[in-house]
Amino acid sequence: MDRPSKFEHHRYLGDKRTQVVYDVDSLDDADAHLIDELIEAEAALCFGPDTLPEARNRGYRLFAKQRAAASD
């Protein structure tokens, strides 16, 4: 999936509503609609530094499908 233009320099995008973080670079095309919905709802959050540990530090957890794929 391509990164949204507003967040083109950020790999990890968080959903403020659910505290879930998405790794946009490794998101399947089947789940791309989640990022589109996130941007449309204006509920996206980026992290500085743009790392998964920083997202976790702020209480966000990795998207379940990506978390499962990482543990395989």
Backbone as JSON Lines, residues from 0, in Angstrom:
{"i":0,"aa":"M","n":[0.84,-1.18,0.0],"ca":[0.0,0.0,0.0],"c":[0.89,1.24,0.0]}
{"i":1,"aa":"D","n":[0.45,2.27,-0.72],"ca":[1.15,3.55,-0.71],"c":[0.77,4.33,0.53]}
{"i":2,"aa":"R","n":[1.72,5.11,1.01],"ca":[1.44,5.95,2.18],"c":[0.52,7.1,1.79]}
{"i":3,"aa":"P","n":[-0.4,7.49,2.67],"ca":[-1.28,8.63,2.38],"c":[-0.43,9.9,2.21]}
{"i":4,"aa":"S","n":[-0.84,10.78,1.33],"ca":[-0.05,11.98,1.03],"c":[0.18,12.86,2.25]}
{"i":5,"aa":"K","n":[-0.79,12.93,3.12],"ca":[-0.64,13.75,4.33],"c":[0.39,13.16,5.29]}
{"i":6,"aa":"F","n":[0.61,11.86,5.21],"ca":[1.53,11.15,6.1],"c":[2.61,10.42,5.3]}
{"i":7,"aa":"E","n":[3.05,11.01,4.21],"ca":[3.98,10.32,3.31],"c":[5.34,10.02,3.94]}
{"i":8,"aa":"H","n":[5.7,10.72,5.0],"ca":[6.99,10.5,5.65],"c":[6.86,9.66,6.92]}
{"i":9,"aa":"H","n":[5.72,9.02,7.11],"ca":[5.48,8.25,8.32],"c":[5.07,6.82,7.97]}
{"i":10,"aa":"R","n":[5.77,5.88,8.56],"ca":[5.48,4.46,8.32],"c":[4.36,3.96,9.22]}
{"i":11,"aa":"Y","n":[4.32,4.44,10.46],"ca":[3.34,3.97,11.43],"c":[2.26,5.0,11.65]}
{"i":12,"aa":"L","n":[1.01,4.59,11.47],"ca":[-0.14,5.46,11.7],"c":[-1.03,4.84,12.76]}
{"i":13,"aa":"G","n":[-1.4,5.66,13.73],"ca":[-2.25,5.18,14.8],"c":[-3.67,5.67,14.64]}
{"i":14,"aa":"D","n":[-4.59,4.88,15.14],"ca":[-6.01,5.24,15.16],"c":[-6.34,5.73,16.56]}
{"i":15,"aa":"K","n":[-6.64,7.01,16.69],"ca":[-6.93,7.61,18.0],"c":[-8.15,6.98,18.66]}
{"i":16,"aa":"R","n":[-9.07,6.45,17.86],"ca":[-10.32,5.9,18.4],"c":[-10.13,4.54,19.05]}
{"i":17,"aa":"T","n":[-9.22,3.74,18.52],"ca":[-9.07,2.36,18.98],"c":[-7.7,2.05,19.58]}
{"i":18,"aa":"Q","n":[-6.77,3.0,19.49],"ca":[-5.4,2.81,20.0],"c":[-4.69,1.67,19.27]}
{"i":19,"aa":"V","n":[-4.98,1.51,17.98],"ca":[-4.32,0.51,17.14],"c":[-3.37,1.26,16.21]}
{"i":20,"aa":"V","n":[-2.18,0.68,16.01],"ca":[-1.22,1.28,15.09],"c":[-1.06,0.35,13.89]}
{"i":21,"aa":"Y","n":[-0.95,0.94,12.71],"ca":[-0.8,0.21,11.46],"c":[0.58,0.48,10.88]}
{"i":22,"aa":"D","n":[1.26,-0.57,10.43],"ca":[2.5,-0.43,9.68],"c":[2.08,-0.32,8.22]}
{"i":23,"aa":"V","n":[2.01,0.9,7.73],"ca":[1.47,1.15,6.4],"c":[2.29,0.45,5.32]}
{"i":24,"aa":"D","n":[3.6,0.37,5.5],"ca":[4.46,-0.25,4.49],"c":[4.21,-1.74,4.33]}
{"i":25,"aa":"S","n":[3.74,-2.42,5.35],"ca":[3.51,-3.86,5.23],"c":[2.03,-4.23,5.31]}
{"i":26,"aa":"L","n":[1.16,-3.27,5.13],"ca":[-0.28,-3.53,5.18],"c":[-0.74,-4.15,3.86]}
{"i":27,"aa":"D","n":[-1.52,-5.21,3.94],"ca":[-2.05,-5.86,2.74],"c":[-3.02,-4.93,2.01]}
{"i":28,"aa":"D","n":[-3.11,-5.12,0.7],"ca":[-4.05,-4.32,-0.09],"c":[-5.49,-4.56,0.35]}
{"i":29,"aa":"A","n":[-5.77,-5.74,0.86],"ca":[-7.12,-6.05,1.33],"c":[-7.5,-5.21,2.54]}
{"i":30,"aa":"D","n":[-6.51,-4.71,3.27],"ca":[-6.78,-3.9,4.46],"c":[-6.52,-2.42,4.23]}
{"i":31,"aa":"A","n":[-6.24,-2.03,3.01],"ca":[-5.95,-0.63,2.69],"c":[-7.13,0.28,3.02]}
{"i":32,"aa":"H","n":[-8.34,-0.26,2.96],"ca":[-9.52,0.54,3.26],"c":[-9.48,1.08,4.7]}
{"i":33,"aa":"L","n":[-8.79,0.37,5.59],"ca":[-8.69,0.83,6.99],"c":[-7.96,2.17,7.08]}
{"i":34,"aa":"I","n":[-6.92,2.32,6.3],"ca":[-6.16,3.57,6.31],"c":[-6.98,4.68,5.66]}
{"i":35,"aa":"D","n":[-7.67,4.35,4.57],"ca":[-8.53,5.35,3.92],"c":[-9.6,5.85,4.89]}
{"i":36,"aa":"E","n":[-10.2,4.93,5.63],"ca":[-11.23,5.29,6.6],"c":[-10.64,6.14,7.72]}
{"i":37,"aa":"L","n":[-9.45,5.79,8.14],"ca":[-8.76,6.51,9.21],"c":[-8.5,7.97,8.81]}
{"i":38,"aa":"I","n":[-8.03,8.16,7.6],"ca":[-7.76,9.51,7.1],"c":[-9.06,10.29,6.95]}
{"i":39,"aa":"E","n":[-10.07,9.64,6.41],"ca":[-11.37,10.31,6.2],"c":[-11.98,10.75,7.53]}
{"i":40,"aa":"A","n":[-11.82,9.94,8.58],"ca":[-12.39,10.26,9.89],"c":[-11.53,11.26,10.67]}
{"i":41,"aa":"E","n":[-10.38,11.63,10.1],"ca":[-9.44,12.55,10.74],"c":[-9.05,12.05,12.14]}
{"i":42,"aa":"A","n":[-8.83,10.73,12.23],"ca":[-8.48,10.12,13.51],"c":[-7.07,9.52,13.48]}
{"i":43,"aa":"A","n":[-6.28,9.91,12.47],"ca":[-4.93,9.37,12.33],"c":[-3.94,10.15,13.19]}
{"i":44,"aa":"L","n":[-2.95,9.43,13.66],"ca":[-1.91,10.01,14.49],"c":[-0.58,9.42,14.04]}
{"i":45,"aa":"C","n":[0.44,10.26,13.91],"ca":[1.78,9.76,13.6],"c":[2.64,9.9,14.84]}
{"i":46,"aa":"F","n":[3.77,9.24,14.82],"ca":[4.63,9.18,15.99],"c":[6.0,9.76,15.68]}
{"i":47,"aa":"G","n":[6.62,10.35,16.68],"ca":[7.96,10.89,16.53],"c":[8.8,10.43,17.7]}
{"i":48,"aa":"P","n":[9.77,9.62,17.49],"ca":[10.21,9.06,16.2],"c":[9.21,8.04,15.64]}
{"i":49,"aa":"D","n":[9.3,7.85,14.35],"ca":[8.36,6.99,13.62],"c":[8.77,5.53,13.78]}
{"i":50,"aa":"T","n":[8.55,4.99,14.98],"ca":[8.93,3.62,15.27],"c":[7.8,2.91,16.02]}
{"i":51,"aa":"L","n":[7.8,1.59,15.93],"ca":[6.82,0.81,16.65],"c":[7.0,0.91,18.16]}
{"i":52,"aa":"P","n":[8.25,0.9,18.67],"ca":[8.41,1.09,20.12],"c":[7.83,2.42,20.63]}
{"i":53,"aa":"E","n":[7.92,3.47,19.84],"ca":[7.34,4.75,20.26],"c":[5.82,4.66,20.29]}
{"i":54,"aa":"A","n":[5.23,3.98,19.32],"ca":[3.77,3.79,19.32],"c":[3.34,2.99,20.55]}
{"i":55,"aa":"R","n":[4.1,1.96,20.86],"ca":[3.78,1.16,22.05],"c":[3.94,1.98,23.32]}
{"i":56,"aa":"N","n":[4.95,2.83,23.34],"ca":[5.18,3.71,24.49],"c":[3.97,4.61,24.74]}
{"i":57,"aa":"R","n":[3.25,4.94,23.71],"ca":[2.06,5.8,23.84],"c":[0.77,4.99,24.03]}
{"i":58,"aa":"G","n":[0.91,3.68,24.22],"ca":[-0.25,2.86,24.5],"c":[-0.92,2.23,23.3]}
{"i":59,"aa":"Y","n":[-0.32,2.33,22.12],"ca":[-0.9,1.74,20.91],"c":[-0.39,0.32,20.74]}
{"i":60,"aa":"R","n":[-1.25,-0.55,20.16],"ca":[-0.85,-1.92,19.89],"c":[-0.95,-2.15,18.38]}
{"i":61,"aa":"L","n":[-0.06,-2.97,17.87],"ca":[0.01,-3.26,16.45],"c":[-1.26,-3.96,15.98]}
{"i":62,"aa":"F","n":[-1.71,-3.63,14.79],"ca":[-2.89,-4.23,14.15],"c":[-2.77,-5.75,14.24]}
{"i":63,"aa":"A","n":[-3.84,-6.4,14.64],"ca":[-3.83,-7.84,14.95],"c":[-3.27,-8.7,13.82]}
{"i":64,"aa":"K","n":[-3.65,-8.44,12.58],"ca":[-3.13,-9.24,11.45],"c":[-1.62,-9.08,11.32]}
{"i":65,"aa":"Q","n":[-1.12,-7.88,11.53],"ca":[0.31,-7.65,11.42],"c":[1.04,-8.25,12.61]}
{"i":66,"aa":"R","n":[0.43,-8.2,13.76],"ca":[1.02,-8.8,14.96],"c":[1.13,-10.31,14.78]}
{"i":67,"aa":"A","n":[0.09,-10.94,14.23],"ca":[0.11,-12.39,13.99],"c":[1.16,-12.75,12.95]}
{"i":68,"aa":"A","n":[1.29,-11.96,11.91],"ca":[2.29,-12.22,10.87],"c":[3.7,-12.09,11.41]}
{"i":69,"aa":"A","n":[3.9,-11.16,12.32],"ca":[5.23,-10.95,12.91],"c":[5.64,-12.11,13.81]}
{"i":70,"aa":"S","n":[4.68,-12.77,14.4],"ca":[5.0,-13.87,15.31],"c":[5.21,-15.2,14.59]}
{"i":71,"aa":"D","n":[4.86,-15.26,13.3],"ca":[5.04,-16.51,12.52],"c":[6.48,-16.79,12.24]}
